[in-house]
Amino acid sequence: MALASVPEDQRNNDANPALRDLYTGVSMTERELMKVLERHGVVPFDPLGKPFDPNLHNALLELDDPSKEPGSVAFVQKRGFMLYDRPLRCADVGVVRKPSS
């Protein structure tokens, strides 16, 4: 979430070197942490566009999006993690609402 909070136009901007260096440090730390987790069988998963599965996803909200399939994941607040083939942390998601009849 810290990486996402830095606007893209300021990530490589020389106008604010402290922010640029902080972003670089956090991204390097995340990369190294992910390498260690993957060595032990923990991998992230991104459910964007996939059908909602209550065993893998926590539905935070429903939203209307006619361009996407009802019941599919349209928004990912937090990605999930799997330990081999089991969910370690479910992904927090927004789901496309089914049209009311």
C-alpha positions as CSV (number, residue, x, y, z in Angstrom):
1,M,0.0,0.0,0.0
2,A,2.9,2.3,0.6
3,L,4.1,1.8,-3.0
4,A,0.6,2.6,-4.4
5,S,0.4,5.8,-2.3
6,V,3.2,7.5,-4.3
7,P,1.9,9.1,-7.5
8,E,3.4,7.6,-10.6
9,D,4.7,11.0,-11.9
10,Q,6.7,11.4,-8.7
11,R,8.3,8.0,-8.5
12,N,11.3,8.9,-10.7
13,N,11.0,12.7,-10.3
14,D,14.2,14.5,-9.3
15,A,12.2,17.3,-7.7
16,N,11.6,15.3,-4.6
17,P,14.7,13.0,-4.1
18,A,13.6,11.9,-0.6
19,L,10.3,10.6,-1.8
20,R,12.0,8.9,-4.8
21,D,14.6,7.2,-2.5
22,L,11.9,6.1,-0.1
23,Y,9.9,4.6,-2.9
24,T,13.0,2.8,-4.2
25,G,13.8,1.4,-0.8
26,V,10.3,0.2,-0.1
27,S,10.1,-1.5,-3.5
28,M,13.5,-3.2,-3.0
29,T,12.4,-4.4,0.4
30,E,9.1,-5.8,-1.1
31,R,11.1,-7.7,-3.8
32,E,13.4,-9.3,-1.3
33,L,10.5,-10.2,1.0
34,M,8.6,-11.8,-1.9
35,K,11.7,-13.9,-2.8
36,V,12.0,-15.2,0.7
37,L,8.3,-16.0,0.9
38,E,8.3,-17.8,-2.5
39,R,11.2,-20.0,-1.4
40,H,9.0,-21.2,1.4
41,G,5.9,-21.8,-0.8
42,V,4.0,-18.6,-0.2
43,V,3.0,-16.9,-3.5
44,P,0.6,-14.0,-4.1
45,F,-2.4,-14.3,-6.3
46,D,-4.4,-11.6,-8.1
47,P,-8.0,-12.5,-8.7
48,L,-8.9,-9.5,-10.9
49,G,-11.4,-10.6,-13.6
50,K,-11.9,-14.1,-12.2
51,P,-15.2,-15.4,-10.7
52,F,-15.8,-14.6,-7.0
53,D,-14.8,-17.6,-4.8
54,P,-15.7,-17.2,-1.1
55,N,-12.9,-19.6,-0.2
56,L,-10.3,-17.3,-1.8
57,H,-11.9,-13.8,-1.6
58,N,-13.4,-11.5,1.0
59,A,-16.1,-9.4,-0.7
60,L,-15.8,-5.8,0.5
61,L,-18.3,-4.2,-1.8
62,E,-20.5,-4.7,-4.8
63,L,-20.4,-2.4,-7.8
64,D,-22.1,-2.0,-11.1
65,D,-19.9,-2.5,-14.2
66,P,-21.8,-3.5,-17.3
67,S,-18.5,-4.2,-19.1
68,K,-17.6,-7.0,-16.7
69,E,-19.3,-10.4,-16.0
70,P,-21.6,-10.3,-13.0
71,G,-20.1,-12.2,-10.1
72,S,-16.6,-11.5,-11.2
73,V,-13.9,-9.6,-9.3
74,A,-13.7,-6.0,-10.6
75,F,-11.5,-4.5,-7.9
76,V,-8.7,-5.8,-5.6
77,Q,-8.0,-3.9,-2.4
78,K,-5.5,-6.4,-1.1
79,R,-4.0,-9.3,-3.0
80,G,-4.2,-12.7,-1.5
81,F,-1.5,-15.3,-0.7
82,M,-1.4,-19.0,-1.1
83,L,0.7,-21.5,0.8
84,Y,1.2,-24.2,-1.8
85,D,-2.4,-24.9,-2.7
86,R,-4.1,-23.5,0.4
87,P,-5.2,-19.9,1.0
88,L,-3.0,-18.2,3.6
89,R,-4.7,-14.8,3.2
90,C,-7.8,-14.2,1.2
91,A,-7.9,-11.3,-1.2
92,D,-10.1,-8.3,-0.3
93,V,-12.1,-7.6,-3.4
94,G,-15.0,-5.7,-5.0
95,V,-17.5,-7.9,-6.9
96,V,-19.6,-6.9,-9.9
97,R,-23.2,-6.9,-8.9
98,K,-25.7,-9.1,-10.6
99,P,-28.4,-7.1,-12.4
100,S,-31.7,-6.9,-10.5
101,S,-34.7,-8.2,-12.4
